[in-house]
Amino acid sequence: MNRLVVIGLDCLTPQWALEAWLDEMPHLKALAEKGVAGRLRSTTPPITVPAWTAMVTSQDPGMLGVYGFRNRASYEYDSLQVTNGTAVRASRVWKILSRNRLRSLAMGVPQTYPPEPLNGILVSGFMTPDKEAVFTYPEGIKGLLDQAAGGEYIIDVKNFRTEDKDALLASVKQMTKARFRAFRAFLKADDFDFAMMVEMGPDRLQHGFWRFCDPTHRLYEPGNPYEDVLHDYYLAVDEEIGRTVEAAGDDASVMVVSDHGAQAMDGAVCINEWLQSHGYLKLKEQPSEPVRLTADMIDWEHTRAWGEGGYYGRLFLNVSGREPQGCIAKAGYEAVREELKAGLEALGDEEGRPIGTRVFRPEEVYREVKRIPPDLIVYFGDLHWRSAGTVGHGSWHLRENDTGPDDANHLPDGVFAWNPGGDRSPRRAERYQIYDIAPSILTFFGIEVPEEMIGESII
């Protein structure tokens, strides 16, 4: 085998794909039996951005300087900005392959907009603004995408946090079919050495349908009309995997990966409400209804910390000499961080029962810490609870997401299955690291792994 094809499935989760439904997924099972399979430990935090970039660079979020979808551009209070591909300085695997005269196809990989040149074809991922933007390299192939997809090529579904479940299901199915069709069409039309695609469908469906399908979810009702949505979708994805293995050809090695998994979401912790109650955050005026917290609402002179919502929590401290109106002396910085860590890890649910929150200091979980990290990273309920950044709830706890319907949070483990082929001997393990993927790709092609890559090749 001298061609490598990577099928990326955002949020494909091991409880379903590697355990409960594997016997009903013959194509994924064949890869596992002919090669190796296991859980794939994601980044801290296990979020689409930066996890996929970490996978194809073998650098952690601190080394990349990318800590989530939005990152601080400066120490100004309103400097959080949505990140894109321009933030990535590390070399993705296809850039290294290009330098070695190997031809690549990359389709839908997150954090690749705007597209950069490579020896081959790139179609940028779900953070592309719309199809009017330049989102392919070379630009001229953009017009071929709809034709290759057998209809409309869909970058991402427009709104997966919706109560219109039938529309969500239909749009995700359409998107998944179109992406796989386009990927196979491009794959068969050119002699690519390396090809990688990422489909967002598993993520979108699981956030929208988890409570209907998982008996452990607190809102699950047996016999509901959507009970088999995830099961049926996983089996349909397995059929797409089978068609893609066939299209790749007999000389192709195929790998299936996901950036993280999913699990039932129990609720949300209103991080800024908690900070207010404990004297860390002071607002100029308390809102009468839930609203997004903005910098102009905060009395900075009397605020020591504020937080951001999302699948995980981020805390930022107001440090003297760092933030414009910082009030925490540098000598007291560590004491405040330790105080916050202890307080948040002790936080229980509405009845005071422990939920198992974990709090991380960036410098303790990353090899390096570039750009501007959060001062603390918070896994509420070990990611069974999300972080709600809005204020005006009058409570520390919510049982719903504050930004739209959402049933699932992220699981730190994704999925890995690979038949490397030939005489390549894969390393067997119950759990691999997301950082192992890029070194494995380079080793497959006999290319030396750069020193800055922190993972280990699986072959």
N, C-alpha and C positions, 0 to 999 in steps of 0.2 A: 504494500500500500504506500503510495507516494503523494496522495492528496488528502488534506485534512479538512473536514467540514464540522463546524461547531453550530449546534442548534441551541440557542439561548431562549429560555422561557422564563420571563420575569415572574418571580414569586411562586414558581412550581414548588410544591411543598412535599417534603419527604413522607409525612404521615399518609398521604394519598398515593403518591407516585412510586415510592419505594416499599411501601408496606401494604396498606389496605387494598389497593387496586392493581398492584403490579402484575398479578396473575391474569388480569384482564387486559393488560397492555403488552401484547406479544412483541412489539418492535422494541420498546424500551427494555423489556425483559431479555430479549436476545442480545442486546448490547451489553447488558449486565452479565449475562452468562458467558458470553464469548470473551469479555474483557473484565473490567472491574466496575463496581458501583458503590456508592456510599453517600453519606451526608457531606455537604460542602459548607464548612463554617465560613460565615460572611464577615464583613467588616464590622467595626464598632464606630458608628451604629450600622445596623443591617438595613440600609436604605438604598434604593435604586441608584441614586447619585449620593455617594461616590462608589457604590459597590461594583458596578460594571466596569468603571474606569480602573478600579483596583485590580479587577480580574485580568484586564488586558495590559496592565503595566507592571503588576506584581509590586505595587507600592501602596502603603497604607494611607488612610485619609490625611494623617498629619504630614507625611512626606509629600502628598499631593497638594496640601493646603486647601482641601475641599472637604467640608464637614457635613454637608447636606445640600438640599436644593438651593437654600439661601445662605449666604455667607457675608460676614462683615467686610466691607471694602475699606473701612477705616475705623478709628475709635469714636467717630461721631455717633450720636445716639440713633440716627435714622439711616444708617449706612448699610443695612441688610439688602443684598441684591441677589436676584436669581442668577445662578451660575450657568455657564455653558462651556462649550469645548475650548474657548480661548483661555480658560483658567488652567488647562492641563499643559504642563511643561514636560512631563515625562513622555517617553516614547512608547506608544502603543505597539503591540506585536506586529501589526501590518506595516508600520513604518520601518521596523527592523527587517522584516521580510523584504520590503521594497529595496532596502540597501543591499540585500543579498540577491537581487534580481528575481525574486519570486513574486508572482502575481496574486493579488488578493481581491476578494469581494467582501465588503462589510455593509450589512443592511440592517438598519433599525437599532444599532447599538446606542444606548443612551450616552449623552454628553459628547456627541460628535457633531453637533451643530454650532457654528457653521462648518461645512465640510472642508477638510484639508486635502491637498494632493497626495496621491499614493500611486503605486504601480498597480492599477486596477480600477475598481469602481467602489464608490462609497455613497450610500443613501443614509442620511443622518436620521437620528432617533426621534423619540416622541416629544422632545422639547423644541422641535422645529416649529416656528410660529404658525405657518400654514403652507399650503402648496404653492402659493405665489412667491414664496422666498426661494432663494437659491439653496437647495438642500441636497444636491447631488454633486459628485465629482466623477467624471467631467459633467459640466452643467447640461450638456446636450442629451444625456440619457434620461433626464427628468420626463421627457415626453413619452418615453417607452414604458413607464411604470404602470399606468392604467392598463395598457395592452397586455403587459406581462402578467398583471394581476387577474386578468380575465374579467375586468370590471374596474371599479374604482380602487386604487391603492390608498389605503387609509393609514395616516401617520399615527393617529390615536383616536379613541372614542372621545367625543366632545365632553361628556359629563358622566363619570361613573358613580358619583355620589347623587343618586336620584331615587325617587320613589317609583319611577316608571320602570319597573323591573323587566317588563316584556321588551321595551325599546332597548334597554341596556343589553339584554341577552342577544337580541337580534344584531345589534351593532357590533358586539364583540365577536360573535360567530363570523360575521361578514369580514371584519378586520383580520381575523386569524386566517381564514381561507385565502384572502387576498395576499397577505404577506407571504405565506408559504408558497402560493402559486408564483408570485413574482420572484421569490428567491430561487425556486427550482428552474424557472425560465432563464434567469440570468446564469445560473449554475451550468445549465446544459448548453448555453450559447457560447461559452468561452472556456478556455482551458485553465481555469484558476488553480493555483497550487493550494491556496487557503481560502476558505469561505466561511463567514460567520453571519448569522442573523440573530436578532432578538425580537421576540413577540411579546407584547405587553398584555395579551388577553388573560392569562391566569391571574395576574394581579388585579385587573379590573373586575373580573367576575368574583373573585374571592372577597374583595372588599364589599361588593354589592350583594352577595348571596350566602355568605358564610353561616349566618344564623338560621337559614333555611335548611342547611345540609349537614351541619355538625351537631350531633346529639349532645355534646358537652356545652354548647352555647346556651346561655341563660334564657334566650328567647326562642329556642328551637321548639317547634310544634310538629310532632309526628304526623305524616300524611299530608303535609302542606303541598301546594301545587308545584313548588320549586325544589322539592326535596332531592331530586336527582340531577339538578342542573350541573353541579360541579363534577359528579361522577360521569355523566354523559359527555361533558366537555373534555375531561381528561382522556376518555377513550377516543374521542374525535381527534385530539392532539396526537395521540399515539398513532392513529392512522396517517396523520400528516408526517410524522416522523418516518413511518414505513415508506411512504411515497418519496420522501427526501433521500433516504438511504438508497433507494432504487435509482433515483435521478443522479445521485452522486457518482454512481458507477462502481464496478467491482474493485477498482484500484483505490477507493476512498476509505479512509478511516473516519468514523463518525463519533462525535462527542456530544452529549446532552448535558447542559448545565443550567442552573438557576442561581440568581444572585442572593436570594434569601427565601425563606418560606413564609407561612402564615399560621396564625392561631386565633382562637376566639378572643375577642376584645370584651373585657368585663365592664369597662367604663373609661372615664377620663378624669385626671386630676387637674384642677384649675390652678396651675402653678402660680399665676400672679395673684389670685385670691389668697392662696396660702402665704405668699410673700408679704402681702398687705397685713394679714392677721398677725404675722410674727415681726412686724416692724421693719422689714427690709425694703419695702416699696411703699411710697406715698404718692397718691394721686392728687392733683389740684382740686378735683371734684369727682365724687363717686357717681358713675353712670346709673341711670334708673333702669336700664335694661342691658342685656349682654351686647357688648361691642368689642371690636378688635382694639387691642391696646396700641396706641401710637405715641411717639416720643413727645408730642406736644401736650399730652394728658398728664405727664409725670412731673412731679415736683422733684427735680434732680438734686437740689441742695440737701434734701432729706431722704434720698433714696440710695440704698446700698446695693441692691440687686434687682434685676428684672428677668423675665423668662420668655421663651418662645414655645409655641405649641407645635404639635406634629406627632409622628409615631413615637418619638422619644422627646425628652425635654432638654432644653439648653438653657443654662443660666449664665448671665453676664453680670459682672461686678463693676461697680462705679468707683474706679480707683483713682486716687489723687495723682495728678501728673500724667495720667494716661487718658481718661475720659475728660471732656471739657469742664465738667463740674464735679469731678471725682471727690468723694468724701471718705473713702477708705484709705488710710495711710498704708504705704507699701509695706511697712513693718507689720501691719495687722492683716495683710492679705490672706496668708495661710490660715490664720485663726478663723477668719470669716468663712473661708471655704470649708474648713473642717466642721464648723458649727452648722453650716447649711447641709453638708453631707450627712451628718448625724441626725439632724432634724428630719430630712426627707426620707432617709432609710427607716426611720421609726414611724413614719406616717402610715396609718392603717386605712381601712375603708370607712364607710359612714358609721359603722358600729365600733370602730377602733380595732378591728381584727387585722393582724399583719397581712400585708400584700406582697412583701418581698422585694421592695424597691432597691435598686442598685445605683450607686452614683460613682462616676469615674472622673479622675483628673486626666486631661488629655496627655500630659507629659508622661503618665504612667502606662498608657495603652498604645502609644505610637512611638516609632523609632526616632522620628523627628517631629517638630511642631512648627510648621511653616504658616505664613500669613497670620490671620487672627482667628484663633480657635475660640470656642465657648470656654468659659472658665470652669464649668462643670457640665458633664453629660449625664442625663438621668434616664434610667429605664424604670418607669413607674410599673410596679407590680411585675418586675422582670419582663416587661413588654406585654403583659396582659392588659395593662391600662395605657392609654395614650396621654399625651400632654395637651391640655386645653389652654391656649394662651389668651383667650378672651377674658374680659372683666365685666362685672355687673351681675354675676350669678348669685352672689350672696351665699355661696357654698364652695367648699373645697372639692366637691365631688359631683360628677355628672354620670349618668348612665347612658348617655348618647354622645356622639361626636359633636363638637361645636361648630364644625364647618360643613355639615351635610351628612346624610345617612352613611354609616360605615360599620360593618359587622366584625372586621378582623384587624388585628395588628400584625406586626412582622415577627417572624420566628428567625433567630440567628442562623439556623441551618437551612441551606438550600439542597439541591439535588445534583449529583454527579454520576454519569455513566459513560464509559468509554471502552471501545474496542480498538486499541492502537494498531493491531494487525502486525503481520510479518513476524519477525523474531524479537520484537520489542517486548520486554518483560515489565509489566506494570507493577507498581508497588501496591500491595493490598492493605486497605485500612477501612475501619468503620466510618471514619470521618477524615476528610481532606480539608485543605485550606483554600480559600478563594485565591490566595496569592500563588498557589501551585499551578494554576492554569497557564499563565503566560510562559513560565519556564518549560512546561511540558510541551507547549506548541513549538517553541524554539528547538528543544531537544529532538522532537519528532523530525524536524528538518535538518538536524545535524549542525545547528547554529549555536555558538557559545552563548551561555546565559550571562548577561551583563551583571556586574557586581552589585548594582543598585537594586536589583530584583531580590525580594526578601523570601520568596517561596522556594520550594524544592520540586524538581521535576518528578512526575509520577512514573516516568519511564527512565 
